[in-house]
C-alpha cells in the first residue's frame, strides 16, 4: 500500500510516523536477534546441551514475533502482498467499521439520559454567567455578534428588503382604514381630557402673539367703517376689538369650563364619531391618505427608511465605542451577572437547556451518528488505513515486541518441561 503523502499529514501525524518507524525497527531488531541466537545455538546444542535451552527460547521468540507480525500486518494489509483470506481487514471493512462506530456512538453517547446527566452536572447557566459577567468577555461576545449582524445586514438585498417594507406598510399601515383607529383614539383623548394641555398651549401662544402684534389690529375693523366716521372713533373701535380679543383669550385661559373649551370638546367629539362611521369625514381622510401615500411615495419611503436604518446600524455595529456597542456589551455583562448570582434563574435556564438538548439529541441521534458513517464511507481506503495505523500502530509494534519476549519464554518453559519429563523418562 502506498503511504500517505507527507504533505497530507498533520504535524501530529508526522510525529506518530516517526514513532511508528522506530518501534517497527525495534520489533524487527528483536526478531533478527532471535534469529541470530537460533542460528548460533542450533549447531552448538549437540556439543553443549545447555544451548538447547537457548535454541528453544530463540525458536519460541521467532515464532511469537512472526505470529504477531502476521496478526498486526493483517489488520492493515495483505502480509507479503499475498491475498490471504481475512487479511487487510481495515481497508476491506472500512465502511462496516464506520457503521459500527456510528452505532456505538449513537447507542452509548447520543442517548437522552447521558446528555441530560452530563448537562445537569455541568451547571451551564452558572458557567456561562461567570464567563460572561467579565467585561472583556462581554465585549468579545458583543464584537462577534456585531460582526455577524453587520455581515447579515451587508449581505441582505436592498431591493428585497425594500419590497418587504413596502408590502408591510401596505398590508398593515395603508390597507386598513384609518378612520376607526383615529376616531377611537381621539374619543379616548377627549374622554380623559388629555387634550386640555394642547388647548392651554394654543391659548398661551395666541395670547403671546396678540401682545406682540398690537399693530395688526390697527385698521382691522375701522377701515371697513364709512369714511365720514371720525378718526377718533375708528381708533376707539380698533382698540376695543384688540382689548376684547385679549380679554376673550384671558378668559379662556383662566376658566377650565369656558364655553369655548366646551365648544372645542364638542367639536372633537363629533369628529371622533364621524371618523368611526361611514361618513364624509372618514371618506375625506381615506382620500387624503391615498393621495399622500401613493405607490411611488411608499416605495421611496421604504427605500429611505431602510437605507437610513441600515447605514446607521452598520456604522454603530462597526464602531467599538458607539453607544449601541456599549449598550450591547453592558447588557451581556448584566445577563452574565444575573446568571452567575441568581440560583432560581440558573435552575430555569439549566432545565430548559437540558430539555432542549436531550430532545434534540433523542430526535436526531440517528442523523448525528450518520455523520460518522457517511464520513468514513467517503474516506479513501488507503488513506484511512494509513491514518489508523499512525494512531495505533506504535502500540501494535509493542505487541510484536512482547510476542517475541513471551514466545521465547514460552519456548524455554515448554522445552524445559519436555526435557524434564521425557529426559527423566528416558
Secondary structure, 3 states (H helix, E strand, C coil): CCCCCHHHCCHHHHHHHHHHHHHHHHHHHHHHHHHHHHHHHHHHCCCCCCHHHHHHHHHHHHHHHHHHHHHHHHHHCCHHHCCCCCCCHHHHCHHHHHHHHHHHHHHHCCCHHHHHHHHHHHCHHHHHHHHHCCHHHHHHHHHHHHHHHHHHHHHCCHHHHHHHHHHHHHHHHHCCCHHHHHHHHHHHHHHHCCCHHHHHHHHHHHHHHHHHCHHHHCCCCHHHCCCCCCHHHHHHHHHHHHHHHHHHHHHHHHCCCCHHHHHHHHHHHHHHHHHCCCCHHHHHHHHHHHHHCCHHHHHHHHHHHHHHHHHHHHHHHHCCCCHHHHHHHHHHHHHHHHHHHCHHHHHHHHHHHHHHHHHHHHHHHHHHHHHHHHHHHHCCHHHHHHHHHHHHHHHHHHHHHHHHHHHHHHHHHHHHHHHHHHHHHC
